[in-house]
Amino acid sequence: MRENVFFASLPPDARSTALRALLLTEQGMLAQHALDLALTSARPELSARDGRLATELFYGVLRTEIRIDFLLGRALRKPQNLPQALRSVLRLGVYSLLFQDRVPQYAAVSAAVEQAHRLFPASLARLVNAALRGVQRMGEAVFQPQFYVVDKAPSDDARWRGLCLYYSLPRVIADIWEKAYGRSAAITLLQRSFARPWAGLRLNVAHPSADVLRPALLAADASAVAPNGFAFAPGSLPPGLLGKPLSHWQAVGAVSFQSAGSQTVLEALGLAGLGSRAWWDACAGRGGKTCALLERGVEVALCSDVSPGRLSHISGQCRILGLPQPHIVLASAAEPPLARWDGHILLDAPCSGLGVLARRPDLRRRVNLGHLDRCATLQSRLLRRGAGCLLPGRCLAYVTCTLNPAENQEQIARFLAKHADFSLAAEWQTPSGHPWMEGMYGALLARGRGRS
């Protein structure tokens, strides 16, 4: 109720919707949930165009927040002491100044000042104007990495710290990447995490229109990924195909959204070619990987997850896609709902998400060494419990959307050192130098027929 009163003075436009979503993330809400709630609160007054703009503003601020806060620290004294809502107004203003090429700078400043006027006393609105004018006066230098190196005689460490500020990434993540992959590859990952993400589509090959949609997707300037996947650069996703809107093809089950990396890791591990044994998707989420396997004719007999909200999407998605319905169970893979499984297990493990920071920029706020250690501890438990359910001659596929050796290669190495009856049948990770695909890791573990 207090939130509704606070926003009552704002028009139901894109900037107000983005501000509401940003404030919800400050309260601890996940980014997608926050945006969904803000968009729902603004409807039906919010136009489709404003909805897309609100989404751009919201995710754009989250991706560039560290750089923006550095600039605000140069333009203001102690901006961290300002009310949280005012800081979000300022962040939206700076984002518009720096990254919305089609918005004149005077319009970006005016919109932020107007928003502040509606919410705060006139003195704070004047402060917003002064801060944004201050960022303007910094000129083109703000687009150069060296601007973020503050030392007069910069060391290599200071330059690296400056790159982290420029690409808006916590130093702890950049250091992990540099240690694991080297400086050059780490810079590529910094760039990739800062850029807008590519969109991924998966073609349902069982749909009657699949044969005509495939060339239409390729003609729409898509990059082919996996056997039935297509990736589109930011802003290039076609609004329609074959004379019908893209939403139509989703509604009739011809295409689904799934990231390129997520599709590729399933193919790289060869999960569609492991024979007739059924799969158990033990961390199923919304069922994206389950549906991808079902579309390939792979039997997925069981889906489980700890989230009833995520699980609720699976049945409807299978119905739309014309796929067989797996059994769905609300259960944690850490406390499996059965003692033995006569088939293969897919463990799409909870992780730090360091490979999908462009798509889930709010993860930047959560990552610290303690969080990374907790992820690795949980993954180790999930692997151990999943392995205990697996019969000899079956496989366990371990998948993450992170680029962190402690959660990937090292996790698997520790597991294999303790489980002599398992072997590594396949392993894949998105190349660290890949210019746009999400960072995914997968390992296929086969249980031998000897000791169990």
C-alpha positions as CSV (number, residue, x, y, z in Angstrom):
1,M,0.0,0.0,0.0
2,R,2.8,2.5,0.9
3,E,4.5,1.7,-2.4
4,N,1.3,2.4,-4.3
5,V,1.0,5.8,-2.5
6,F,4.6,6.6,-3.3
7,F,4.1,5.9,-7.1
8,A,0.7,7.5,-7.3
9,S,2.2,10.8,-8.5
10,L,4.0,9.1,-11.4
11,P,2.5,8.5,-14.9
12,P,2.2,4.8,-16.0
13,D,5.1,5.1,-18.4
14,A,8.3,3.2,-19.2
15,R,10.5,5.2,-16.8
16,S,8.1,4.8,-13.9
17,T,7.7,1.1,-14.5
18,A,11.5,0.6,-14.6
19,L,11.9,2.6,-11.4
20,R,9.3,0.5,-9.6
21,A,11.1,-2.7,-10.8
22,L,14.5,-1.4,-9.7
23,L,13.2,-0.6,-6.2
24,L,11.7,-4.1,-5.9
25,T,15.2,-5.6,-6.7
26,E,16.6,-3.4,-3.9
27,Q,14.1,-5.2,-1.6
28,G,15.7,-8.5,-2.6
29,M,13.3,-9.6,-5.4
30,L,14.7,-11.4,-8.4
31,A,15.0,-9.2,-11.5
32,Q,12.5,-11.1,-13.7
33,H,9.9,-11.2,-10.9
34,A,10.4,-7.5,-10.1
35,L,9.9,-6.6,-13.8
36,D,6.9,-8.8,-14.2
37,L,5.3,-7.3,-11.1
38,A,6.1,-3.7,-12.2
39,L,4.7,-4.4,-15.8
40,T,1.6,-5.9,-14.3
41,S,1.0,-3.0,-12.0
42,A,1.3,-0.6,-14.9
43,R,-1.2,-2.3,-17.2
44,P,-3.5,-1.7,-19.0
45,E,-2.3,1.9,-19.3
46,L,1.2,0.9,-20.4
47,S,1.6,0.5,-24.2
48,A,3.5,-2.4,-25.7
49,R,6.2,0.0,-26.8
50,D,6.6,1.4,-23.3
51,G,6.7,-2.1,-21.9
52,R,9.7,-2.8,-24.2
53,L,11.4,0.4,-23.2
54,A,10.8,-0.2,-19.5
55,T,12.5,-3.6,-19.9
56,E,15.5,-2.0,-21.7
57,L,15.8,0.6,-19.0
58,F,15.5,-1.8,-16.1
59,Y,18.0,-4.4,-17.4
60,G,20.3,-1.7,-18.8
61,V,20.6,-0.1,-15.4
62,L,21.3,-3.4,-13.7
63,R,24.0,-4.3,-16.3
64,T,25.8,-0.9,-16.0
65,E,25.1,-0.1,-12.4
66,I,28.7,-0.3,-11.1
67,R,29.9,2.1,-13.9
68,I,27.0,4.4,-13.2
69,D,27.7,4.5,-9.5
70,F,31.3,5.4,-10.1
71,L,30.3,8.4,-12.3
72,L,27.7,9.5,-9.7
73,G,30.5,9.3,-7.1
74,R,32.5,11.8,-9.3
75,A,29.5,14.1,-9.7
76,L,28.1,14.1,-6.1
77,R,29.4,14.0,-2.6
78,K,28.3,10.7,-0.9
79,P,25.6,9.6,-3.2
80,Q,25.3,6.5,-1.2
81,N,23.6,8.6,1.6
82,L,20.7,9.6,-0.7
83,P,17.3,7.9,-0.5
84,Q,17.4,4.6,-2.4
85,A,14.5,5.7,-4.7
86,L,16.5,8.9,-5.6
87,R,19.6,6.9,-6.4
88,S,17.5,4.8,-8.7
89,V,16.1,7.9,-10.4
90,L,19.7,9.1,-10.9
91,R,20.8,5.7,-12.3
92,L,18.0,5.8,-14.8
93,G,19.1,9.3,-15.8
94,V,22.7,8.4,-16.3
95,Y,21.8,5.3,-18.2
96,S,19.7,7.4,-20.6
97,L,22.6,9.9,-21.0
98,L,25.2,7.2,-21.8
99,F,23.4,4.4,-23.5
100,Q,20.2,5.6,-25.1
101,D,21.5,7.0,-28.4
102,R,18.0,8.0,-29.7
103,V,17.2,10.1,-26.6
104,P,18.7,13.6,-26.7
105,Q,20.7,14.4,-23.7
106,Y,18.5,17.3,-22.7
107,A,15.5,15.0,-22.8
108,A,17.2,12.4,-20.6
109,V,18.0,15.1,-18.0
110,S,14.5,16.6,-18.2
111,A,12.8,13.2,-17.7
112,A,14.9,12.4,-14.6
113,V,14.4,15.8,-13.1
114,E,10.6,15.6,-13.7
115,Q,10.5,12.2,-12.1
116,A,12.4,13.5,-9.0
117,H,10.1,16.5,-8.8
118,R,7.1,14.2,-8.6
119,L,8.6,12.1,-5.8
120,F,10.8,14.4,-3.7
121,P,11.2,18.0,-2.5
122,A,12.4,20.6,-5.0
123,S,15.9,20.6,-3.4
124,L,16.4,16.9,-4.3
125,A,15.1,17.5,-7.9
126,R,17.7,20.3,-8.2
127,L,20.3,17.8,-7.0
128,V,19.3,15.4,-9.8
129,N,19.7,18.1,-12.3
130,A,23.1,19.1,-11.0
131,A,24.4,15.5,-10.9
132,L,23.3,14.7,-14.4
133,R,24.8,18.0,-15.7
134,G,28.0,17.0,-14.0
135,V,28.1,13.6,-15.8
136,Q,27.4,15.5,-19.1
137,R,30.4,17.7,-18.5
138,M,32.6,14.6,-18.2
139,G,32.2,14.4,-22.0
140,E,33.3,11.5,-24.2
141,A,36.0,10.4,-21.6
142,V,33.4,8.3,-19.8
143,F,33.4,5.9,-22.8
144,Q,37.1,5.2,-22.4
145,P,38.4,2.5,-19.9
146,Q,41.2,4.8,-18.8
147,F,38.7,7.2,-17.3
148,Y,38.0,4.6,-14.6
149,V,41.7,4.2,-13.6
150,V,41.9,6.7,-10.7
151,D,45.6,6.3,-9.7
152,K,47.9,9.0,-11.1
153,A,50.6,6.5,-11.6
154,P,48.5,3.4,-12.4
155,S,49.8,-0.1,-11.7
156,D,48.7,-3.1,-13.5
157,D,46.3,-3.8,-10.6
158,A,44.8,-0.3,-10.9
159,R,44.2,-0.7,-14.6
160,W,42.5,-4.1,-14.0
161,R,40.3,-2.5,-11.3
162,G,39.5,0.3,-13.8
163,L,38.4,-2.3,-16.4
164,C,36.1,-3.9,-13.8
165,L,34.5,-0.5,-13.2
166,Y,34.2,0.2,-16.9
167,Y,32.5,-3.1,-17.6
168,S,30.5,-2.9,-14.5
169,L,31.6,-6.2,-12.9
170,P,32.6,-7.0,-9.3
171,R,36.3,-7.5,-9.0
172,V,35.9,-11.0,-7.5
173,I,34.3,-12.3,-10.7
174,A,37.0,-10.8,-13.0
175,D,39.7,-12.2,-10.8
176,I,38.2,-15.7,-11.1
177,W,38.1,-15.4,-14.9
178,E,41.7,-14.0,-15.2
179,K,43.1,-16.8,-13.0
180,A,41.2,-19.5,-14.9
181,Y,41.4,-18.3,-18.5
182,G,44.0,-15.6,-18.7
183,R,43.8,-11.8,-19.0
184,S,42.8,-11.7,-22.7
185,A,39.9,-14.2,-22.4
186,A,38.8,-12.6,-19.1
187,I,38.5,-9.2,-20.9
188,T,36.3,-10.9,-23.6
189,L,34.1,-12.2,-20.8
190,L,33.9,-8.8,-19.2
191,Q,32.8,-7.4,-22.5
192,R,30.3,-10.1,-23.0
193,S,28.8,-9.7,-19.6
194,F,28.4,-5.9,-20.2
195,A,26.7,-6.3,-23.6
196,R,23.0,-6.8,-24.2
197,P,22.3,-10.6,-24.5
198,W,21.4,-12.4,-27.7
199,A,18.0,-14.0,-27.9
200,G,17.7,-17.7,-28.5
201,L,14.9,-19.6,-30.2
202,R,14.4,-23.4,-30.4
203,L,12.4,-24.8,-33.4
204,N,10.0,-27.6,-32.5
205,V,10.9,-30.1,-35.2
206,A,7.7,-32.1,-34.5
207,H,5.5,-29.1,-35.5
208,P,3.9,-29.3,-39.0
209,S,5.4,-25.9,-39.9
210,A,9.0,-26.7,-38.9
211,D,10.2,-27.3,-42.4
212,V,9.1,-23.9,-43.7
213,L,10.0,-22.1,-40.5
214,R,13.7,-23.2,-40.5
215,P,14.6,-21.3,-43.8
216,A,12.5,-18.4,-42.6
217,L,14.5,-18.2,-39.4
218,L,17.8,-18.4,-41.2
219,A,16.7,-15.7,-43.6
220,A,15.9,-13.5,-40.6
221,D,19.7,-13.2,-40.0
222,A,19.8,-15.8,-37.3
223,S,22.9,-17.7,-36.2
224,A,22.3,-21.5,-36.2
225,V,23.1,-23.2,-32.9
226,A,22.6,-26.9,-32.0
227,P,20.5,-28.8,-34.4
228,N,17.3,-26.8,-34.0
229,G,18.4,-23.6,-32.4
230,F,18.7,-20.0,-33.6
231,A,20.3,-17.0,-32.0
232,F,19.6,-13.4,-32.8
233,A,21.8,-10.3,-32.0
234,P,20.3,-7.7,-29.8
235,G,17.5,-5.8,-31.6
236,S,17.4,-8.3,-34.5
237,L,14.8,-10.7,-33.3
238,P,12.1,-10.7,-36.0
239,P,8.7,-9.5,-34.9
240,G,7.1,-12.1,-37.1
241,L,7.7,-15.0,-39.5
242,L,5.9,-16.0,-42.7
243,G,3.4,-13.2,-42.3
244,K,2.4,-14.0,-38.7
245,P,3.7,-12.5,-35.5
246,L,6.3,-14.4,-33.5
247,S,3.8,-14.7,-30.6
248,H,1.6,-16.8,-32.9
249,W,4.3,-19.3,-33.6
250,Q,5.0,-19.5,-29.8
251,A,1.3,-20.0,-29.1
252,V,0.9,-22.9,-31.5
253,G,4.1,-24.6,-30.2
254,A,6.3,-24.1,-33.2
255,V,9.1,-22.2,-31.5
256,S,10.2,-21.6,-27.9
257,F,12.6,-19.2,-26.3
258,Q,15.8,-21.0,-25.0
259,S,19.2,-19.5,-24.8
260,A,21.8,-20.6,-27.3
261,G,24.2,-21.9,-24.6
262,S,21.5,-24.0,-23.0
263,Q,20.7,-25.7,-26.3
264,T,24.3,-26.2,-27.2
265,V,25.4,-27.9,-23.9
266,L,22.7,-30.5,-24.3
267,E,23.9,-31.3,-27.8
268,A,27.6,-31.2,-26.8
269,L,27.0,-33.8,-24.1
270,G,25.1,-36.0,-26.6
271,L,22.1,-36.5,-24.3
272,A,19.8,-37.3,-27.3
273,G,21.9,-40.3,-28.2
274,L,22.1,-42.3,-25.0
275,G,19.6,-45.0,-25.9
276,S,16.1,-45.7,-24.7
277,R,16.5,-45.2,-21.0
278,A,14.2,-42.5,-19.6
279,W,15.5,-39.3,-18.1
280,W,14.8,-37.7,-14.7
281,D,15.2,-33.9,-14.8
282,A,16.1,-33.4,-11.1
283,C,16.4,-29.6,-11.1
284,A,13.8,-29.0,-13.9
285,G,12.9,-25.4,-13.3
286,R,10.5,-24.3,-16.0
287,G,11.3,-27.3,-18.1
288,G,13.3,-25.7,-20.9
289,K,15.8,-28.6,-21.1
290,T,13.1,-31.2,-20.6
291,C,11.1,-29.8,-23.6
292,A,14.2,-29.6,-25.7
293,L,14.9,-33.3,-25.1
294,L,11.2,-34.3,-25.6
295,E,11.2,-32.5,-28.9
296,R,14.2,-34.7,-30.0
297,G,12.2,-37.8,-29.1
298,V,14.0,-38.4,-25.9
299,E,11.8,-39.8,-23.0
300,V,11.8,-37.6,-19.9
301,A,9.6,-39.5,-17.4
302,L,10.1,-37.4,-14.3
303,C,10.6,-33.7,-13.5
304,S,11.3,-32.4,-10.0
305,D,12.2,-29.0,-8.5
306,V,12.0,-27.1,-5.2
307,S,9.9,-24.3,-6.8
308,P,6.1,-25.0,-7.4
309,G,6.0,-21.7,-9.4
310,R,8.6,-23.0,-11.9
311,L,7.2,-26.5,-12.1
312,S,3.8,-25.1,-12.8
313,H,5.0,-24.0,-16.3
314,I,6.0,-27.5,-17.5
315,S,2.6,-29.0,-18.1
316,G,1.3,-26.1,-20.0
317,Q,4.4,-25.9,-22.1
318,C,4.3,-29.6,-23.0
319,R,0.6,-29.1,-24.0
320,I,1.4,-26.2,-26.3
321,L,4.3,-28.1,-27.9
322,G,2.4,-31.3,-28.3
323,L,4.8,-33.2,-26.1
324,P,4.2,-36.1,-23.7
325,Q,3.7,-35.1,-20.1
326,P,6.4,-36.1,-17.6
327,H,5.4,-36.9,-14.0
328,I,6.0,-33.8,-12.0
329,V,7.1,-33.9,-8.3
330,L,7.8,-31.0,-5.9
331,A,11.1,-32.2,-4.3
332,S,14.7,-31.1,-3.8
333,A,17.5,-33.0,-5.6
334,A,19.3,-32.7,-2.3
335,E,16.6,-34.9,-0.8
336,P,15.6,-37.1,-3.7
337,P,12.0,-38.3,-3.9
338,L,13.1,-41.9,-4.7
339,A,16.0,-44.1,-3.8
340,R,16.8,-45.6,-7.2
341,W,16.1,-44.5,-10.8
342,D,16.3,-46.9,-13.6
343,G,17.4,-44.4,-16.2
344,H,19.6,-41.3,-16.7
345,I,19.6,-38.2,-14.5
346,L,19.9,-34.6,-15.6
347,L,21.2,-32.3,-12.9
348,D,20.9,-28.7,-14.0
349,A,22.5,-27.5,-10.8
350,P,21.8,-24.2,-9.0
351,C,24.9,-22.1,-9.5
352,S,26.4,-18.6,-9.3
353,G,25.3,-17.8,-12.8
354,L,28.6,-16.2,-13.9
355,G,27.9,-17.3,-17.5
356,V,24.6,-15.5,-17.8
357,L,25.4,-12.0,-16.3
358,A,24.3,-10.2,-19.5
359,R,20.8,-11.9,-19.2
360,R,20.6,-11.8,-15.4
361,P,22.5,-8.7,-14.5
362,D,21.1,-8.6,-10.9
363,L,23.4,-11.6,-10.1
364,R,26.2,-9.1,-9.8
365,R,24.8,-7.9,-6.6
366,R,24.9,-11.3,-4.9
367,V,28.3,-12.7,-5.9
368,N,31.0,-12.8,-3.2
369,L,33.4,-15.6,-2.1
370,G,30.9,-16.8,0.5
371,H,28.1,-17.1,-2.0
372,L,30.4,-19.0,-4.4
373,D,31.5,-21.4,-1.6
374,R,27.8,-22.1,-0.8
375,C,27.0,-22.8,-4.4
376,A,29.9,-25.3,-4.6
377,T,28.8,-27.0,-1.4
378,L,25.2,-27.4,-2.6
379,Q,26.4,-28.8,-5.9
380,S,28.6,-31.3,-4.3
381,R,25.7,-32.6,-2.2
382,L,23.4,-32.7,-5.3
383,L,26.0,-34.7,-7.2
384,R,26.4,-37.1,-4.3
385,R,22.7,-37.7,-3.8
386,G,22.0,-38.0,-7.6
387,A,24.8,-40.5,-8.0
388,G,23.3,-42.5,-5.1
389,C,20.1,-42.9,-7.1
390,L,21.8,-44.0,-10.3
391,L,22.0,-47.6,-11.4
392,P,25.1,-49.1,-13.0
393,G,25.2,-48.5,-16.8
394,R,23.4,-45.2,-16.5
395,C,24.5,-41.6,-16.9
396,L,24.3,-38.4,-14.9
397,A,24.5,-35.1,-16.8
398,Y,25.7,-32.2,-14.7
399,V,25.0,-28.8,-16.1
400,T,25.6,-25.2,-14.9
401,C,25.3,-21.7,-16.4
402,T,28.4,-20.4,-14.7
403,L,32.1,-19.9,-15.6
404,N,33.8,-20.8,-12.4
405,P,36.1,-23.8,-12.2
406,A,35.2,-24.4,-8.6
407,E,31.6,-25.1,-9.6
408,N,32.5,-26.9,-12.9
409,Q,35.8,-28.8,-13.6
410,E,37.0,-28.8,-10.1
411,Q,33.6,-30.0,-8.8
412,I,33.6,-32.9,-11.2
413,A,37.2,-33.8,-10.4
414,R,36.4,-33.9,-6.7
415,F,33.4,-36.1,-7.4
416,L,35.3,-38.6,-9.6
417,A,38.1,-38.8,-7.0
418,K,35.6,-40.0,-4.5
419,H,33.5,-42.2,-6.8
420,A,35.7,-44.8,-8.6
421,D,32.7,-46.4,-10.2
422,F,32.0,-43.2,-12.3
423,S,33.9,-42.0,-15.3
424,L,33.8,-38.8,-17.3
425,A,32.1,-39.6,-20.7
426,A,31.9,-36.1,-22.1
427,E,32.7,-32.5,-21.0
428,W,32.0,-29.2,-22.6
429,Q,32.2,-25.5,-21.8
430,T,31.3,-22.4,-23.8
431,P,34.7,-21.2,-25.1
432,S,35.8,-18.2,-23.0
433,G,36.6,-16.3,-26.2
434,H,33.1,-16.7,-27.7
435,P,31.8,-13.3,-28.5
436,W,28.2,-13.7,-27.5
437,M,27.0,-17.2,-26.4
438,E,26.2,-17.6,-22.7
439,G,28.7,-19.3,-20.5
440,M,27.6,-22.9,-19.9
441,Y,29.3,-26.0,-18.6
442,G,28.3,-29.6,-18.8
443,A,29.8,-33.0,-17.8
444,L,28.4,-36.4,-18.6
445,L,29.2,-39.0,-15.9
446,A,28.8,-42.7,-16.6
447,R,28.4,-45.2,-13.8
448,G,30.2,-48.4,-14.5
449,R,28.9,-51.9,-14.0
450,G,31.5,-52.8,-11.4
451,R,31.4,-51.5,-7.8
452,S,28.2,-49.6,-7.0
